[in-house]
Amino acid sequence: MKLFLENKNFCLLFSARLITNVGDSMYFIAAMWLVYQLSGSSFYSGLAGFLTMLPRALQFIIGPILDRYSIKRLLIATQAAQAFFLLIIPIAAWFNLLSVNLVLIIMPLVSFLNQFSFPAESALIPQIVEKQQLVQANGLMTFAYQGTETVFQAIGGLLVMILGAVSLYSADVMTFLIAILLFASLILPNHNVSQKNSSMQMQIHRYFSDLQEGFQIVVHSVIGKMMVASLVTNFALGALISSLPAYGATLGGSGMYGLLMGAMAIGSLIGALIAKRFENKPIGKMLIGGYFIGFCLWMAAVLSPNPLLTVVLFATSMIAPGCNNVLNFTLIQSIVPRTMLARAMSLVASMATCIMPLGSLVGGSLTSLFGPKIIFFVSSFGFLFYSLYVLTMPILRHLPSAGNADPENYGFPGEVNPIQEQV
């Protein structure tokens, strides 16, 4: 609460993300269910997941733009564009032009525009809060990302049943408009290099130079080693998400699908909120123990004969990984120079999710062949792999707490104070 009262910029940033995610949570449930309803096929659900997740793998092309241009203006522009594209769905429904193909076209467009948000906001946090507040700020932003999912994905299936999927699209448009007003109220320190007097050729050259530098600082540092485990884990999660509509249907329908999606958010949210209690713990040990515990609880969810107990155990399995995500982001923000942070965060997001679209496509296809419960079971081994991988990598196994990490020990130069101006 103190952070909100003393820091207007963080309060506005948090509020904008919270409002936007209210709509996003409803939209994702509505979109996935609408595709399943229009097509009647798990394959199309997998295709929808593939098309939605694919832009996440392209976040790396966004980082250099964020490091060079006004982040606030880019956030406002992308929010407005998302509202425009989402409005097409209810308009098409009104004129009886709605089809599964149209939904499949809109989903990746909106998803790509949404990819600006995470690296932009992650790059802003170290600029507007003190270093000792990073874990708390990251935990609260994770709450903004996932807290709304806890409520709206849990009841999303019921809202779809009562109001209809198209109505949730209309509600999402309104949340984007509110977020635009909040982002416009930000007064942010800007260290981006001005491009006004540069030729187009020079800007293109700088873009690719920044992009190459971003790859080097991530791939050839400890961050790249951390990302290897994420490839396997996120492939498994991609397969899981594409199978959940069908799995929810076997457990009781759209309401159970919403509860399963909400369970993922609930567990991750609890983990994010308790992360501050573990900010002084070695991250390496947290990764090993947390993902192994998550695997065991997920297996218990698979074996549970009671659907509601399955939901509870599944939610619990996500707590430790949710906590570790916050600590990992704080570690990256602590060791990467601010002038490179947007590129680093966008590349981290791309590397972590680049395989999720493939996992979704494969998961949707395998669900049609083997059934959703088998995919739910096999996906749990992604957590086991993460734990064992960190255990066998000395540099990861011995990672200290974020506050005790020295940038020079992990391949990064010391921080250089950027030129500040207000935007």
N, C-alpha and C positions, 0 to 999 in steps of 0.2 A: 504493500500500500504506500509506503514511503517513496518508493521509486516513482509511482504514478503522481503523487502530490508534488514532488520536487522537480519532475522532468516532464514538461508539457509535450516535447517532441516524442518521447517514448510513449506517453499516454495516447497521442494521436496515432502513432504507428501501430500500437497494439490494438486500438479500437478499430482502425481501418481493416486490419487483418482479421479481427474477430468477426466483423460484419460481413466481410467478403466470404469468409469460410462458412458462415451460416448458409449463404446461398449455394456455395460450392458443394457442401455436404448433401443438400437436398437435390442439387442438380445431378451429381454422380449417381445417386440411387435412382433418380427418375430416368436418367439416360440409359443406364444398364438394364433397368426393368423394361423400359420402352422398347429397346432393341429386342429383348427376349420375347416381349409380348407381340411385337410386330412380326417377328420371324419365327417364333416358336422353336428356336434351335440354340443349343449351347455353343455350337460353332460360331454363330453370329455374336453371342455374348463374348466369346474369346476374341473374335475379330474386333469388337468394340473396345475391349480392354487393350488389345494390341495398338489400335489407332490412337487411343487416349494416352497411353504410356510412351509411345514412340517419340513425341516431342520432348519428353524429359531427357532423352539421350542427346538432344541437340542443345542443351543448356550451355555447353561450352562455347557456342558461337555468340552467346549473349554477353558473356563476361567482359570481353574487350570493349564492348559498347558501353556497358555500365561504368567501366573505369575511365571513360573519356567524356561522357555526356552527363547532363543533369539527370540524376536518378529520380528526382521528384517528378519531372516532366514525363519521363518514360513510364513511371507508374501510373500517372493520370491517363496517358494516352492508351496504354494497354488495357486499363480497366474499362475505358469507354468503348474500345473495340470489342471486348468480350461481351459487353452488354448488347451491342448491336447484333452480333452473330447469334446470341441466345434468343433474341427477340424474333428471329426468323422462324423458330419452331412453333410458338403459339400462333403466329400469323399464318404459317402453312396449315396448321390444324384448323384454323378458322375458315380457310378457303378449301378445305378437304384435299390438300396437296401433300399431307404428311406421309412420308414413306421411310422405311428403314434405311434406304440409301442416303436420304437427306440427313438423318440423324448421324449416320456414320461419317458424313462429310463435315458437319458442324463440330462434332466432338474433338477431332484433332486440331482444328483451327483454334478453338477456345483453349484447348490444352497448351498449344504452343505459346499463345499470348500470356497464359498464366505462368509460364516458366520464367518470366522476368521477375516475378514477385520474390521468390525465395532468395536468389543470390543478391538481389537489390537490397532487401530488408536485412539480410545477414551482414552485408557490407556496411550498412548504416549503423547497426547496433554499436560497434566499437567506437563510432564517431560521436554518439549521443549519450553514452553511459560510461561511467568510470570502469577501469579494468577489474576492480574487486566486485563489481556488480554484474559482470558478464554471465556468470552461471545463472544468477537470478533472472536476468533479462532474457537469456536463451530459454530458460524453463518457462517463463511467462509467454514468450512468443510461440513456444511449442504448444502451450495451452491454447493460444489463439488459433494455431493451425489445427489442433486435434481436439480441443475441448468442445467445440461446436459439433464435431463429428460424434462425440460421445452421446449427445442428445439427439441430433437430427438424423444421424445414420441409424441410431437405435430405433427411432420412431419413423424413419424414412419410408419403410415398407407400408406402415399404417397410413401415412400421409398420402402415398401414392394410391392406396386403395380408397381412401375417403375423398381426396381432392382431385386425383388424377395426375399423371406424370406431367402433362402439358402445363397445368397450373403451377407446378413447382418451377418450371422454366421461367414463368412470368415473375414469380417471387424473387428468383435469382437476379433478374435484371434490376430490380429495385435495390438490392443490396450493393450492386456495383455502383450505382449512382450515388448512394450514400458514402461509399468508400472514396469516390472521387472527391467529394467535398472535404473529407478528412485529410486525404493526402495533400490537397491544395492548401491546407492550413499549416503544413509543416514548414518550419524555418530550419534549414539544414546546413551544416558546414559542408562546403563543396571543395574537394581537392582535385576534381577532374581537370584535365588539361583542355584548354580552350581549343576548339577546332574552327572557329569562325574565319580565320585568315588562311586556312590551309586549303590547298586545291583538292579536288576529288581524288586525284592520283596519290597525293600524299596521305590523305586519310585512309585510303585502301591499303597503302603500304604499311602505315602505322597499325592498322587493324590486324593484318596478318603477322606483323612483328610481335604485337601484344599477344596474339593467339599462340604463337610459337613459344614465347616466354612463359605463358601460362602453363602450357604442357610441360615445359622443363621443370618449373618449380613444383609441380605436383607429382609427375611421374617419377622424377629422380630424387624424391625425398621420402620421408617416412609415410606421407599421406598416400603415395602410390601403393605402398605395401599394405596399408590399411584397406585400400579399395579392392584388393584381390578377393578378400573374403566376402565383400559385399556383392561381388558378381554372382557367386553361387547362391547366397542368401536371397538376393532380390530376384533371381530367376525362379526360385521356389515360391516367393511371395507373389510374383506375377502369375504363376500357374494357379496358385490358391485363389486369387481374386477372381479369375475368370471362371472358376468352378463353383464359387459361392452361390450364384443365383440358383443353379440346379440343386446344390446341396441344401440350401435353405428351403427349396420347394419340397425336398424329401422329408425335411424335419417339420414342415407345417405351413409353408407358403412364403409370401413376400414379407410377412412380419418377422419370420425367423431369419430370412436373409438380412433384413435390417438389423436384427439383434447381433448376428455374426459380424457384420461390418462394424457395428457399434462396439462390439467386444474388442476388436483390434484397436479402436480409438481409445476405449476406456483404459485398457492396459498400458498403452503407450503414454496416455495422459497422466496416469498415476505415476509412472516412472519419471516423466518430465518434472512433475511437481515435487518429487522427493529427491531430485538430482542434487539440489543444494546441500543436502545432508551428506552427500558423498563427494563433494568437491575437493576434499583433501585426501581422498583415497587414490591409490595408484590405478590408473586407467587400465593398464594391462591386466591386472588381476580382476578388475570389474568386468572386462570383456570375457575372460575365460569362464568365470563363475556364472555371470549373468546369462550368457547364451546357453550354457549347459542346463541351468535351471529352467530356462524357457523351453528347451527341447523336452525335458521330462514332463513338464506340465502340459505341453501340447499333446504329447503321447497319451497322457491321462485323459485329455479331452476326446481324443479319437476313440478310446476304449469305453468311455462313459455310455451307459445305456439310457441315460436321461438327457433329453435335448437341452433343457435349461442348465443342467450341470455341465454339459459340453460347452455352452456359452460362457459360463463362469470360469471354467478351467482355461479355456482359450484366451479369455481376457487376462487372466493372471499370468499366462505364459508371455505376455507382451510387456510386463512391467519392467523387468530388468533391461531388456533391449531398449525400451523407451528412455530409461535413465541413461544408458550408455550413449545414446544418440546425442543427448544434450551435452554430455561431457566431451564427446568427440568434436562437436562443433566449437565448443569453448576452447579446446586444445588448438584447433586450426586457427581460430581468431587470435589466439595468444602468440602463435609463432610466425604467422604470415604477415608481412608488412601491409599496411592499409592500402597502399597504392596498387597492390596486387590482389587484394582480398576478393573483389568481385569475380576476377578471373578464377581464382582458386576455388571459391565456393561453387561457381557455375560448373567447373570441371569436376569437382567432387560429386555434385548432383548428377552430372551426365554419366560419370563412371559408375556411380552407385545404381543408376536406373537403366543404363543402356541395354541391359539384358532382360529387363522386366517385360518389354513388349514381346520378345521372343518367348519368354516363359508364359505369358498370357495366351499367346497363339497356340503354343504346344499344349498348355493346360486345358484350353477349351476343346481342342481336338481329342486329347486323351480322355477327357471327361465323357465325351460321347461314346468312346470305346469301352472304357473300364468302369465308368460310374464316378460320381463326385466324391464319395467317401475315400476311395483309393487315392485320389489326388490330394485330398485333405491330409491323409496319413503321410504320404511320401514327402509333402512339402515341409513337414516338421524337421526333416534331416538337414535343411538349410541352416538351422540354428546350431545343430551339432557340429557341422563343418566349421562354422565361424569360431566356435570355442576351441576346437582342436587345432585350427590353423594358427590362431594367436599363440596357443600353447607351444607350438613348434617353431615360432619365429622369435628369437631372442630380443630383437629391437622392439617388437610389439609387446612381448611378455613383460618387459621391464619398463614400459611406459610409465612415467610418474604422473602425479596429478597435474591438471592444466596449469595451475598457478606456479608450479615448480619447473615447468618446461622451459628450457633455454633455447631460443630460436637457432642459435649457432650450432647447437648439438644435433639439430635435425635438418641441416642443409639450408637454413635461411639466414639472410643478413639481419643486423639489428634494425629497429624501426627508425625511419627517417621522417621527421615532422613535415607534413605537407603544408602548402600554402592554403589558408582558410579564407573563404568568402561566404557570404550569406546568400541563399537563394530561396 
